[in-house]
Amino acid sequence: MGEMSVNRDGDLLMYTRKAEGFPGYLVAINFGNKRVTESFYKVMGIPSQVKVVFHSHEHHDNTAIDLSRNSYVLDPYQAVVLEYE
C-alpha cells in the first residue's frame, strides 16, 4: 500500500506518499497570506533531487530542482507537487 507522512508548520501543510515500485510525491500547500520558505527534503525526509510536476500559480511542470541547494518558496495560497524516486 505504501507509506504516507503528514506535517504541518503554521499555515504550511505538507504530505508525502510513496509506494514500492512507484515514484514518491510531496504535496505542499500554503494556506496563509504570507510567503513561506521550507527545506522539504530535511523536514519530510525525501531525496533532495525532485521534479516539479504541478504548481498552482506558475508553469514549472517537469522542472528538476535540487532542494539541498535552495529551500522552496511558496507564496500565499500556492501549492506544489514534487516527484521523487
C-alpha positions as CSV (number, residue, x, y, z in Angstrom):
1,M,0.0,0.0,0.0
2,G,2.9,2.4,0.6
3,E,3.7,5.0,3.2
4,M,2.3,8.4,3.9
5,S,3.6,11.1,6.1
6,V,1.9,14.4,7.1
7,N,3.5,17.6,8.6
8,R,2.0,21.0,9.4
9,D,4.1,24.0,10.1
10,G,1.9,27.0,10.8
11,D,-0.1,27.7,7.5
12,L,2.0,25.2,5.5
13,L,0.6,21.7,5.1
14,M,2.9,19.0,3.6
15,Y,2.4,15.4,3.0
16,T,4.2,12.6,1.1
17,R,3.1,9.4,-0.4
18,K,5.4,6.6,-1.6
19,A,4.6,3.1,-2.7
20,E,7.2,0.5,-3.7
21,G,7.9,0.4,-7.4
22,F,6.4,3.9,-8.0
23,P,7.8,7.5,-7.6
24,G,7.1,9.3,-4.4
25,Y,5.2,12.6,-4.2
26,L,5.3,15.5,-1.9
27,V,2.3,17.9,-1.8
28,A,2.8,21.3,-0.1
29,I,0.0,23.9,0.3
30,N,0.5,27.3,1.8
31,F,-2.9,28.2,3.3
32,G,-1.6,31.5,4.7
33,N,-1.4,35.1,3.5
34,K,2.5,35.2,3.9
35,R,5.3,33.7,1.9
36,V,6.8,30.5,3.4
37,T,10.3,29.0,2.7
38,E,10.8,25.4,3.5
39,S,13.5,22.8,3.1
40,F,11.2,19.9,2.2
41,Y,13.8,17.2,2.0
42,K,15.0,17.9,5.5
43,V,11.6,18.2,7.1
44,M,9.9,15.4,5.2
45,G,12.9,13.1,4.7
46,I,12.7,13.0,0.9
47,P,15.6,13.0,-1.5
48,S,17.0,16.4,-2.4
49,Q,16.6,15.7,-6.1
50,V,13.0,16.3,-7.1
51,K,10.9,17.3,-10.1
52,V,8.1,19.8,-10.0
53,V,5.0,18.1,-11.5
54,F,2.5,20.7,-10.6
55,H,2.5,24.3,-9.3
56,S,-0.8,26.2,-8.7
57,H,0.4,29.5,-10.0
58,E,3.5,29.0,-12.1
59,H,4.4,26.8,-15.1
60,H,7.2,24.7,-13.7
61,D,6.0,21.3,-14.8
62,N,8.7,18.7,-15.0
63,T,11.4,21.1,-13.9
64,A,14.2,19.3,-11.9
65,I,15.4,21.0,-8.8
66,D,18.0,20.3,-6.1
67,L,16.5,21.0,-2.7
68,S,19.9,20.7,-1.0
69,R,21.0,24.0,-2.7
70,N,17.8,26.0,-2.2
71,S,14.8,26.0,0.0
72,Y,11.5,26.1,-1.8
73,V,9.4,29.2,-1.6
74,L,5.6,29.2,-1.7
75,D,3.8,32.5,-2.0
76,P,0.4,32.9,-0.2
77,Y,-2.2,30.4,-1.2
78,Q,0.1,28.5,-3.5
79,A,0.5,24.7,-3.8
80,V,3.2,22.5,-5.4
81,V,3.6,18.8,-6.1
82,L,7.1,17.4,-6.2
83,E,8.0,13.9,-7.5
84,Y,11.0,11.9,-6.2
85,E,12.5,8.5,-6.5
